[in-house]
Amino acid sequence: MDDREQNEDAPAKQPGGLDLNLELDGPKASEPVRDPERLRELAARRHLDPRRKAAEAARAQDEEAEGDPDPPPEAAPLPLPAAPAREPEANKLFRMVMKYEASDLHLKVGHPPMMRLRGDIRRVEMRPLTQEDMERLLLPHLSARQKRILDEEGGVDLSYVVGQDECRFRVSLFRQRGKLSLVSRRVNTKIPTFDKLGLPPSIEKLCLFSEGLVILAGVTGSGKSTTIASMLDYLNEREPLHILTVEDPIEFTFVDKKSVINQREIGLDVMDWHKALKDAVRQDPDVILVGELRDVETFEAAIHAAETGHLVFGTIHANRILDLFPPDKHTAVRQAMANNLKAVVAQKLLKSIKPGVGRCPTNEIMIVNPIVRKLISEGEDGKLLDAIRMCYQEGMVDFNENLRQLVERGDIDKATAVEVSPNPEQLKMLFKGIKVSAPGIL
């Protein structure tokens, strides 16, 4: 979107333009934009105006009759006023999300803009968006490659930055029922610490492995990216390492501290996941982040990097890692995980009751020790939860125990904890101080 395509005086209102009535910093929509090129064009027009030329010719004749006065000294040209920065129209919607500290922005044809506030979708008091609104607001921000992906695949992911890196958004733009829709997650530009996020203390231990694979699992919007960014920044502040990230798109941008961090975005810095992960092991990394273990290829590349002596972090949406693979590969994958997996962290986001805190994470942490390794290799997945409970002293924690801790700490209420618990009856017993002993699993 070209910010200079404005009228010299008040900008003409586009048909169907949005009027958000927001008190935003920077130039308002009603302020004229004085563009140097535009001013020169108007000056040229005035110079070519026939009425102005006739008046100037008559004035010249009068001056000639009276005698030529001494010409005035040539004055230095006045600098043209600088054009104030003008933001794209879509920024009004993104700034609305920033103003109200919402987590997500939802745009859909036929509905007014919507935000997710404290976990709930809220509609903004505006007229419904049209397809023309969506195309005008969003399509100018896509590169040629992103437009091609949207046209060919029906959806595209990208990052969107407001202002001078004031706020970053992870955007999913897609078609539904032939019309455009958008869902955008606000990403904090400041990377929070473990304490600020309210993560279990054992998260710190997971950053200290010298090699292997650490997986963060959870549904979209569960805060995985924030947790993993916090873990990488923990290393960045303490260790002289080379950290390499492969993401689609980049969400958090890191500042080099003790570590050197290179961040590669699929489609912008590198062609695809396969190429990025193939190159990664040749770029002398100590730590590799694979933004999403989305298929067999990326998972195998992550396992290969872990096998060759790198510490690899990855996120996954699937409930079971083996679901990514055909059944005939399950045995080999189990053995590879038993040998290279260091920990799995499952995460959910819950409404918080703490003042000033919208949501807080609840976690289940499994650290691979000899007991867990044996259960994984033998296919005894049903006993892993018992192993987590039994090895609590090693930093492992299951969802129910973590929920109990969050209630005790005053982060969430009991009703919320029971609602999301995988075993509500057991959680109620934990509230009463009754712990269920882990059965013999070896």
WOFEN-V42667 format. One record per residue. RES is the residue in three letters. OMEGA is omega in whole degrees, -180 to 180 (none if undefined). Layout:
res = <RES:RES>
omega = <OMEGA:OMEGA>
This chain:
res = <MET:ASP:ASP:ARG:GLU:GLN:ASN:GLU:ASP:ALA:PRO:ALA:LYS:GLN:PRO:GLY:GLY:LEU:ASP:LEU:ASN:LEU:GLU:LEU:ASP:GLY:PRO:LYS:ALA:SER:GLU:PRO:VAL:ARG:ASP:PRO:GLU:ARG:LEU:ARG:GLU:LEU:ALA:ALA:ARG:ARG:HIS:LEU:ASP:PRO:ARG:ARG:LYS:ALA:ALA:GLU:ALA:ALA:ARG:ALA:GLN:ASP:GLU:GLU:ALA:GLU:GLY:ASP:PRO:ASP:PRO:PRO:PRO:GLU:ALA:ALA:PRO:LEU:PRO:LEU:PRO:ALA:ALA:PRO:ALA:ARG:GLU:PRO:GLU:ALA:ASN:LYS:LEU:PHE:ARG:MET:VAL:MET:LYS:TYR:GLU:ALA:SER:ASP:LEU:HIS:LEU:LYS:VAL:GLY:HIS:PRO:PRO:MET:MET:ARG:LEU:ARG:GLY:ASP:ILE:ARG:ARG:VAL:GLU:MET:ARG:PRO:LEU:THR:GLN:GLU:ASP:MET:GLU:ARG:LEU:LEU:LEU:PRO:HIS:LEU:SER:ALA:ARG:GLN:LYS:ARG:ILE:LEU:ASP:GLU:GLU:GLY:GLY:VAL:ASP:LEU:SER:TYR:VAL:VAL:GLY:GLN:ASP:GLU:CYS:ARG:PHE:ARG:VAL:SER:LEU:PHE:ARG:GLN:ARG:GLY:LYS:LEU:SER:LEU:VAL:SER:ARG:ARG:VAL:ASN:THR:LYS:ILE:PRO:THR:PHE:ASP:LYS:LEU:GLY:LEU:PRO:PRO:SER:ILE:GLU:LYS:LEU:CYS:LEU:PHE:SER:GLU:GLY:LEU:VAL:ILE:LEU:ALA:GLY:VAL:THR:GLY:SER:GLY:LYS:SER:THR:THR:ILE:ALA:SER:MET:LEU:ASP:TYR:LEU:ASN:GLU:ARG:GLU:PRO:LEU:HIS:ILE:LEU:THR:VAL:GLU:ASP:PRO:ILE:GLU:PHE:THR:PHE:VAL:ASP:LYS:LYS:SER:VAL:ILE:ASN:GLN:ARG:GLU:ILE:GLY:LEU:ASP:VAL:MET:ASP:TRP:HIS:LYS:ALA:LEU:LYS:ASP:ALA:VAL:ARG:GLN:ASP:PRO:ASP:VAL:ILE:LEU:VAL:GLY:GLU:LEU:ARG:ASP:VAL:GLU:THR:PHE:GLU:ALA:ALA:ILE:HIS:ALA:ALA:GLU:THR:GLY:HIS:LEU:VAL:PHE:GLY:THR:ILE:HIS:ALA:ASN:ARG:ILE:LEU:ASP:LEU:PHE:PRO:PRO:ASP:LYS:HIS:THR:ALA:VAL:ARG:GLN:ALA:MET:ALA:ASN:ASN:LEU:LYS:ALA:VAL:VAL:ALA:GLN:LYS:LEU:LEU:LYS:SER:ILE:LYS:PRO:GLY:VAL:GLY:ARG:CYS:PRO:THR:ASN:GLU:ILE:MET:ILE:VAL:ASN:PRO:ILE:VAL:ARG:LYS:LEU:ILE:SER:GLU:GLY:GLU:ASP:GLY:LYS:LEU:LEU:ASP:ALA:ILE:ARG:MET:CYS:TYR:GLN:GLU:GLY:MET:VAL:ASP:PHE:ASN:GLU:ASN:LEU:ARG:GLN:LEU:VAL:GLU:ARG:GLY:ASP:ILE:ASP:LYS:ALA:THR:ALA:VAL:GLU:VAL:SER:PRO:ASN:PRO:GLU:GLN:LEU:LYS:MET:LEU:PHE:LYS:GLY:ILE:LYS:VAL:SER:ALA:PRO:GLY:ILE:LEU>
omega = <-178:-176:-175:-177:-178:176:-179:-180:179:-180:179:-179:-180:179:179:-178:-177:175:-173:-178:180:176:-176:174:178:-177:178:-177:-177:-178:178:177:-179:-177:-178:-180:-179:-179:179:179:-180:179:179:178:180:-179:-178:-179:-177:179:180:-180:180:180:-179:178:179:180:179:178:179:-178:-180:180:-177:-176:-178:175:177:180:-180:177:-178:-178:177:-180:179:177:177:179:179:179:178:179:-179:-173:173:-179:-179:-179:178:180:180:177:175:177:178:-177:-177:179:175:-179:-175:172:178:176:-179:179:-180:179:172:176:-178:177:172:180:-179:174:-177:176:179:178:178:-180:179:177:178:178:175:175:178:176:-177:-179:-179:-177:-165:-173:179:-178:-179:172:179:179:-179:177:179:179:179:-178:-174:-174:178:179:180:177:179:174:-178:-177:178:177:178:-180:177:-179:179:179:171:-169:169:179:-173:177:174:-177:176:-178:-178:171:-180:169:-175:179:176:180:179:179:176:-178:-176:177:178:-179:-179:179:-177:-179:177:-178:-175:176:180:-179:-177:179:-171:176:179:180:179:-175:175:-175:170:-175:177:-180:175:180:-179:177:-179:-177:180:180:-178:175:177:179:179:179:173:177:-178:-178:-169:-171:175:-173:166:-180:-179:179:174:-171:178:-4:172:-179:177:174:-176:172:180:175:173:-179:169:-175:173:-178:-178:-180:180:180:179:-179:-177:-170:-176:-177:-177:180:-178:-177:175:179:-170:-176:179:-175:174:178:167:-178:178:171:171:-171:179:174:-167:-177:-177:-175:-179:-180:179:177:178:177:179:179:178:180:-177:170:178:171:-174:172:178:177:-178:178:-174:176:-179:180:-177:179:178:-170:173:-175:-177:179:-173:-178:180:180:178:-179:178:179:179:-177:-170:-179:179:-179:172:177:174:-173:172:175:-178:175:180:175:178:178:177:179:-179:-179:179:-178:166:-170:166:-174:175:177:-174:173:-178:180:-179:-180:-180:180:179:-176:-179:178:-179:-176:-178:-179:-178:180:177:179:178:-180:-177:-176:-179:-178:179:178:178:178:177:-175:-176:179:178:176:177:179:-180:177:-180:-179:179:179:-180:177:-177:-178:178:-179:-179:-178:-176:-177:175:179:-174:-178:178:179:178:176:178:177:180:179:-180:179:178:-179:178:179:177:-176:179:none>
